Amino acid sequence: MGQPESREHRASEQSELPPGQRLQRGWPVTHYGPVPKFKPDRWEFRVFGATADGEKHCWNHQEFSELPFSSVVADLHCVTKFSMLGAEWGGVLARDVVALAPPAPQVTHVMVWAEYGFSSNLRLDDFTSERALFATHKGGELLTAEHGFPLRLVVPHLYAWKGPKWVRGIEYMSADRRGFWEERGYHNIGDPWKEQRYSYQEEPGDGPEL
């Protein structure tokens, strides 16, 4: 049997948690709807909308797998109040995708699109932050289908719903609009350190102009 954790160790871990969160030892499966079946011959990642050259940019699964691979160590904070600390994620940095398919100068936000029409909106600065990653691996292992294989977005400084599973592309936008969960009452920004869980907590400027 292992030794009990010291009070100092527990306090150190708790100090890393955003308000209202609890430490999670495993990785629960949380999603809405069925798990999509991966069909590599039909899979495509698209960058579209207000691109700098006005064109749509696409990669098939093999091509996307050959993009530069990066690793980041980052936490995952779920709005259901569990947090997983210090996970190692591997995949393609969001900013590397942006460098390959840059946005037009007027772009302020992106919509991340996933299977079954799921979507999540992000400010461009959040999307291109240094640890935002299109993850294919966790802990050196391929993601399971339940956890988002073949691709999920991880944006460590925002709640996990801002990083959808089963991502298929991004849309550049010159004005903000709400994604799937944001239209259903979740906060438009989703900063866990400010406990931005629900839309009723939004301040002026947090959401799209009406």
VENHU-V931059 format. One record per residue. N is the residue number from 1. SS is DSSP state (a for helix, b for strand, c for the rest). PHI is phi in whole degrees, -180 to 180 (none if undefined). OMEGA is omega as a letter, one per 30 degrees, with the letter a starting at -180 (none if undefined). Layout:
BEGIN
N:SS:PHI:OMEGA
N:SS:PHI:OMEGA
END
This chain:
BEGIN
1:c:none:l
2:c:-77:l
3:c:-77:l
4:c:-64:l
5:c:-68:l
6:c:-73:l
7:a:-63:a
8:a:-65:l
9:a:-65:l
10:a:-64:a
11:a:-65:l
12:a:-63:l
13:a:-65:a
14:a:-62:a
15:a:-68:l
16:c:-89:a
17:c:-91:l
18:c:-64:a
19:c:-60:l
20:c:83:a
21:c:-97:l
22:b:-125:a
23:b:-73:l
24:c:-113:a
25:c:-81:l
26:c:-100:l
27:c:-132:a
28:c:-63:l
29:c:-91:l
30:c:-134:l
31:c:-166:a
32:c:-109:l
33:c:91:a
34:c:-78:l
35:c:-83:a
36:c:-70:l
37:c:-88:a
38:c:-78:l
39:c:-122:a
40:c:-58:a
41:c:-73:l
42:c:-109:a
43:c:-76:l
44:b:-149:l
45:b:-107:a
46:b:-120:l
47:b:-119:a
48:b:-146:a
49:b:89:a
50:c:-84:l
51:b:-79:a
52:c:-63:a
53:c:-98:l
54:c:76:a
55:c:-106:l
56:c:-89:a
57:b:-115:a
58:b:-134:l
59:b:-131:l
60:b:-80:a
61:a:-63:l
62:a:-64:a
63:a:-65:l
64:a:-66:l
65:a:-65:a
66:c:-92:l
67:c:-70:a
68:c:-55:a
69:c:-94:l
70:b:-129:l
71:b:-124:l
72:b:-134:l
73:b:-104:a
74:b:-155:l
75:b:-85:l
76:b:-130:a
77:b:-115:a
78:c:-90:l
79:c:-65:l
80:c:-75:l
81:c:91:l
82:b:-104:l
83:b:-129:l
84:b:-112:a
85:b:-100:l
86:b:65:l
87:b:-77:l
88:b:-98:a
89:b:-111:l
90:b:-129:l
91:b:163:a
92:b:-113:l
93:b:-60:l
94:a:-59:a
95:a:-67:l
96:a:-70:l
97:a:-65:l
98:a:-62:l
99:a:-66:l
100:a:-78:a
101:c:-136:a
102:c:-70:l
103:b:-83:l
104:c:-67:a
105:c:-58:a
106:c:-85:a
107:c:-72:l
108:c:-119:a
109:b:-142:l
110:b:-127:l
111:b:-111:l
112:b:-94:a
113:b:-105:a
114:b:-131:l
115:a:-57:l
116:a:63:l
117:a:80:l
118:c:-68:a
119:b:-153:l
120:b:-148:a
121:b:-94:a
122:b:-140:l
123:b:-66:a
124:a:-58:l
125:a:-64:l
126:a:-69:a
127:a:-65:a
128:c:-98:l
129:c:-63:a
130:c:-66:a
131:c:-114:l
132:c:-71:a
133:b:-142:l
134:b:-83:a
135:b:-85:l
136:b:-114:a
137:b:-134:l
138:b:-137:a
139:c:60:l
140:c:81:a
141:b:-114:l
142:b:-57:l
143:c:-59:l
144:c:-80:l
145:a:-59:a
146:a:-66:a
147:a:-100:l
148:c:117:l
149:c:-55:g
150:c:-92:a
151:c:-156:l
152:b:-136:l
153:b:-92:l
154:b:-120:l
155:c:-122:a
156:c:-59:a
157:c:-88:l
158:c:-123:l
159:c:-59:a
160:a:-65:l
161:a:-66:l
162:a:-73:l
163:c:-116:a
164:c:-65:l
165:c:-81:l
166:c:55:a
167:b:-68:l
168:b:-123:l
169:b:168:l
170:b:-132:l
171:b:-117:l
172:b:-81:a
173:b:-131:l
174:c:-92:l
175:c:-149:a
176:c:-76:l
177:c:-149:a
178:c:-78:l
179:c:-89:a
180:c:-59:a
181:c:-75:l
182:a:-65:l
183:a:-73:a
184:a:-109:l
185:c:105:l
186:b:-91:a
187:c:-61:a
188:c:-70:a
189:c:-102:l
190:c:81:l
191:c:-84:a
192:a:-68:a
193:a:-72:l
194:a:-99:a
195:c:54:l
196:c:-86:a
197:c:-92:a
198:b:-126:a
199:a:-65:a
200:a:-68:l
201:a:-87:a
202:c:-67:l
203:c:-97:l
204:c:-54:a
205:c:95:l
206:c:-75:a
207:c:-117:l
208:c:-61:l
209:c:-70:a
210:c:-83:none
END
